Amino acid sequence: MKLLNELLIIVLIFITGEYISSLLPFLLPGSIAGMLILLFLLIFKIIKIEQIKRISDFFLGNLSFLFLPVSVGLLGSMDILRESGVNILILTLGTTVIVIYVTGAIVELVLRLQRKGEN
């Protein structure tokens, strides 16, 4: 029953994110809005990590299985991939470098703030 309650929390946050996304005057995927809502709920301790830990571990443990439909869908778009393969590769590599850099900068910032808070 606990697992079902955890799933209900995640689904309600996802649905709320989709609803908020439909109201916004700019494009924002509902899943991203839902993740931001979940982030704020966790930061402000409205939801505790223990309340969603088991279902989160389940989803993370089966993440590769959840990407299977997307991978099969890509196989149906091989013509587009052949035409734009180089552009997609350049874009993927460029954004990967940006994500690595930004992640490193944020980790350094958080570590500095933690050290500053300890002093």
Protein Blocks (a to p, Z undefined) as FASTA:
>chain_A
ZZmmmmmmmmmmmmmmmmmmmmpmbdcdfklmmmmmmmmmmmnomacfklmmmmmmmmmm
mmmmmmmmmmmmmmmmmmmmmmmmmmmmmmmmmmmmmmmmmmmmmmmmmmmmmmmmmZZ
